[in-house]
């Protein structure tokens, strides 16, 4: 994931977008975005996982397992 993080940081710089701007425009916690981009958060679940998916660092599962669907539906994800 390190190479992908380097690529994402470079894309921010090349396009003149700050992490703060990106986080706010996508409704994410700025602190979590920084933690992911600095390798301090592995983005395994929750908002951090959603951030990693939005940044293109992780792929969204095609379909959640049957036993998780009711929980995910109740969350609206």
N, C-alpha and C positions, 0 to 999 in steps of 0.2 A: 504494500500500500504506500510505502515511502515515495516511490517514483511518481505515483498518481498525485500525492499531496504536493510534491514539488511542481508538477504540471499545473495543478489548480492554483497554487500561489502565483506562478508565473502568469497565468491567465488573468488573475486579478490585477496584477501589476501592468500587464500589456494593455488592459482595457480601462485602467484608471479607476477601478472599483475598489472601495475599501471593504474589509470584512464587515465592518459595522453597517455599511450601506446594504450589503448583500443580506446580512442576517435580518435587518429590520424589514427589508422588502419581501423577505420570504417568511417572516413571522417566527424566526428562530432566536434563541438566546445567543447573544454575541459571545458570551463567555464559553459556551459549549462549542461554538464554531471555532474559536481560537484554540480550545483544548484539543479538538480533533486535528486541526491543521498543524498543531505543534506536537502531535504524537502523544499527548497526555491522556487521551480518551480513545479507546479502541472502537467506539461506536457499535456496541454489540446489541443494544436494544433501545427502545423508547425514542425520545427526541433526538438523541445523538445518532441513532441509526438512521432516522429520517433525514437528518442533516447530511450524513455521509451519502445517502442515496441521491439527495438533491444536488450535491457537489459532484456526483459521478464517481465517488470513491468506492461505493458498493452498489450491487445491483439489488433491486427489489425482488423478493421471491415471486415467482409466477403465481403461485396459489398456496395459501397457508394450509397446513394440515387440518384435517376435519375437526380435530379436538380443540383447535384454537379459533376457529371461525366465529363461534358465538361471542367470544371475548372481543375479538377484533371488530365485529359488527357493532357491538355495544359502544365501542370507542369511536366509531366512525372512520376507521382506517381501512 
